[in-house]
Amino acid sequence: MKLFLTLIIAGTAICSCAQTNQKSLKIPLAEKKSASANEAVATFAEGCFWHAEIVFQSLAGVRDAVSGYAGGTTTDPDYEKVASGQTGHAESVQVHYDPAVISYETLVKAFFASQDPTTMNRQGNDAGTEYRSIAFYNNEKEKAIIDATIKNLTAAKVYSNKIVTQVVPLTKFYPAEDYHQEYISHNTDNPYVANVSVPEFLHFKATFKEGRFKP
């Protein structure tokens, strides 16, 4: 998601996450309703948080996915600091969901299905520690689910290379700047959105069979 990197390949602009028109695509947004009494929160990092946001918001049972930063040591990070690679934080999403509708296990499966968890410190064109894959957990039960999912994916040889996703406890999540929230829905003509984020999301919707999608 480097804001100023632009590659022109065969006439198609592909830049990293900070930057076909997709007017007809329904972009999943946060639901405008109050949290349920039993709402739970899960946190993941899988590269560009714009992509992760719409992945999770497309799933039935998810009320909102907030883009932000987690996994580092710097207090109150901002985009510029995180992009420098000096904060230790990764672009992350905090997923607010109803466990009666969608399980934590399904969210973990969606997390692995919507990225390449075998690439160290990168997702596609986005390279740097801020794009590393992290499954954060809030308790030992969540950690056990993450570990079991990795074990099952490895045993099934879903990936040809080793999964390098970090599995660490969540210490602090910092919401990103307002302009990063619902970014894709507000910037459908952005070259990165049109040529990377949206195709990746459509691939996820076409291949993920573990959960229900919103209408």
C-alpha positions, -999 to 999 in steps of 0.1 A, spaced: 0 0 0 28 25 -6 10 56 -17 34 67 -44 43 34 -61 26 29 -95 35 3 -120 22 3 -156 19 -32 -169 3 -37 -203 -17 -5 -200 -30 -15 -165 -21 6 -135 -13 -14 -105 0 4 -75 4 -7 -39 -26 -5 -15 -28 33 -12 -42 37 -45 -124 -16 -148 -144 7 -128 -164 -14 -103 -196 7 -102 -218 -24 -104 -202 -43 -76 -219 -42 -42 -192 -34 -17 -199 -48 17 -202 -21 43 -204 -19 81 -240 -25 93 -256 6 107 -270 -11 139 -260 -13 175 -238 -42 188 -257 -72 201 -254 -81 237 -232 -111 229 -210 -94 203 -174 -106 202 -143 -90 186 -115 -108 166 -84 -92 152 -64 -101 121 -36 -88 99 -34 -100 63 -18 -73 42 -37 -43 30 -65 -35 55 -88 -22 28 -90 -57 14 -94 -74 48 -122 -50 57 -145 -60 28 -136 -96 32 -149 -98 67 -178 -74 62 -191 -96 35 -197 -125 59 -231 -130 76 -228 -123 113 -201 -96 110 -214 -62 119 -182 -42 112 -146 -46 104 -125 -16 115 -92 -9 98 -63 -2 121 -29 -10 134 -17 -38 159 12 -59 167 38 -32 174 51 -12 203 46 24 192 18 42 210 -9 59 189 7 51 155 -5 68 124 -3 57 88 29 74 79 47 59 109 34 24 103 43 27 66 79 35 76 82 0 91 96 14 123 66 9 146 63 -29 145 26 -25 138 9 -43 109 -22 -31 90 -50 -50 108 -87 -52 111 -108 -56 142 -139 -77 134 -171 -72 154 -193 -103 150 -222 -122 165 -210 -157 177 -245 -169 174 -244 -163 136 -207 -169 127 -181 -188 147 -146 -177 155 -134 -208 137 -151 -196 105 -135 -162 108 -101 -179 111 -108 -200 80 -118 -168 62 -86 -151 73 -65 -179 58 -86 -182 27 -83 -145 18 -45 -142 17 -13 -161 10 -1 -170 45 32 -184 32 48 -151 21 69 -134 48 62 -97 53 43 -92 21 10 -98 3 13 -95 -35 27 -61 -44 27 -49 -8 60 -56 9 72 -47 44 66 -58 80 34 -38 81 19 -63 57 28 -95 75 2 -121 83 -9 -122 120 -37 -140 138 -42 -123 171 -59 -141 199 -77 -129 230 -76 -162 250 -62 -197 249 -94 -211 233 -89 -188 203 -52 -197 201 -61 -234 200 -85 -227 171 -58 -209 151 -32 -235 158 -56 -263 148 -65 -245 116 -28 -241 106 -22 -278 114 -52 -288 92 -41 -266 63 -6 -279 65 -17 -316 67 -40 -310 37 -11 -294 18 -33 -265 8 -2 -244 3 31 -256 -13 51 -235 11 51 -233 49 26 -210 66 44 -181 82 15 -164 99 23 -152 134 1 -163 162 3 -138 190 -19 -124 218 -35 -90 211 -21 -63 233 -36 -31 217 -55 -22 186 -54 14 172 -81 24 147 -67 39 115 -75 73 102 -111 80 91 -101 81 54 -90 45 56 -124 33 68 -147 19 41 -120 31 17 -129 8 -12 -165 19 -13 -155 55 -16 -127 49 -41 -139 24 -67 -119 41 -95 -86 39 -76 -63 17 -98 -52 -5 -69 -88 -10 -57 -100 -18 -92 -72 -41 -103 -61 -57 -70 -85 -53 -41 -117 -60 -60 -104 -91 -80 -90 -105 -48 -123 -101 -30 -143 -117 -59 -119 -146 -58 -125 -150 -21 -163 -149 -26 -161 -175 -54 -139 -200 -34 -147 -196 3 -173 -223 12 -170 -223 50 -194 -194 58 -225 -176 46 -223 -143 27 -246 -114 32 -272 -109 4 
